[in-house]
């Protein structure tokens, strides 16, 4: 199951909106972090890692879009 509905042709506004959503989800998840010794911690950690990976992927896409836009402006 995908955390975000990432579309390769998404525009910058949509990518920024998705980034903000992921950041908010991470903030909520961090606020609900269970004790490391609890049974819930492994599931929490897996979800946290998935969100961080999705956020990294999204930020990479934003960087690539910015680079492409800069290149277009230079030409």
TAURCOR-V366763 format. One record per residue. N is the residue number from 1. RES is the residue in one small letter. PHI is phi in whole degrees, -180 to 180 (NA if undefined). Layout:
BEGIN
N,RES,PHI
N,RES,PHI
END
This chain:
BEGIN
1,x,NA
2,x,-78
3,x,-77
4,x,-126
5,x,-96
6,x,-79
7,x,-109
8,x,-54
9,x,-94
10,x,-63
11,x,-83
12,x,-61
13,x,-62
14,x,-68
15,x,-63
16,x,-65
17,x,-63
18,x,-66
19,x,-62
20,x,-64
21,x,-63
22,x,-64
23,x,-62
24,x,-67
25,x,-65
26,x,-64
27,x,-62
28,x,-65
29,x,-65
30,x,-61
31,x,-68
32,x,-105
33,x,-61
34,x,-79
35,x,-60
36,x,-59
37,x,-88
38,x,-81
39,x,-69
40,x,-79
41,x,-62
42,x,-61
43,x,-65
44,x,-61
45,x,-64
46,x,-63
47,x,-65
48,x,-61
49,x,-63
50,x,-62
51,x,-65
52,x,-63
53,x,-63
54,x,-64
55,x,-64
56,x,-61
57,x,-63
58,x,-66
59,x,-67
60,x,-64
61,x,-64
62,x,-64
63,x,-62
64,x,-64
65,x,-64
66,x,-61
67,x,-62
68,x,-66
69,x,-66
70,x,-62
71,x,-64
72,x,-65
73,x,-67
74,x,-73
75,x,-96
END
